[in-house]
Amino acid sequence: MPKITMIKTKRCKDCDRTFPETREYFGQNKNTLSNGEASIKFRNSCRECVAARTAKYRTENPEKVKASVRARVVQVANAGGSYTDQDIASIRKVLGDRCRFCDAPLNKKGHVEHLCPVTRGGTSYPRNLTLSCEKCNLAKTNKTLAEFIVWRRERHLNVREIALAYERPDEPKGNAGRRKA
């Protein structure tokens, strides 16, 4: 007889709706306990409420959003290095048109991703670039390749085990994330 797994549910603190307690509905946070162990827990707000809060902020703060976009453009321009459409086509071929991180099909789409983020000293040379699906691009934020793989494993997410000869990520400068963990 097949084993039946019960999925816990969780109530969103913002909209009061109940959803399955999964990554599909709730993002996850990592908390470091006083004994040094890490604890991965689901957020208290559902993804829909988090997205609505973000959209509201963007609507109410258009100048801050524009300034952030301008700052990103300047960071990328000052990062050094460049790549061509042919470089991206070569990377896509090596990856088999699949996400570098989770192995999802890209279907000739995908995001150009810096293995060592520009915000941490990464360049735009092809050796520091890969392709990812949208979910991985949004989750990676400013983590390095190694940090993102650890992050995915901590959350029991699929990690594509692949060694690519062209990959030579830049050395990171500065700390990852928005807060110290």
Secondary structure, 3 states (H helix, E strand, C coil): CCCCCCCCEEECCCCCCEEECCCCCCCEEEEECCCCCEEEEECCCCHHHHHHHHHHHHHHCHHHHHHHHHHHHHHHHHHCCCCCHHHHHHHHHHHCCECCCCCCECCCCCEEEECCCHHHCCCCCHHHEEEECHHHHHHHCCCCHHHHHHHHHHCCCCCCCCCCCCCCCCCCCCCCCCCCC
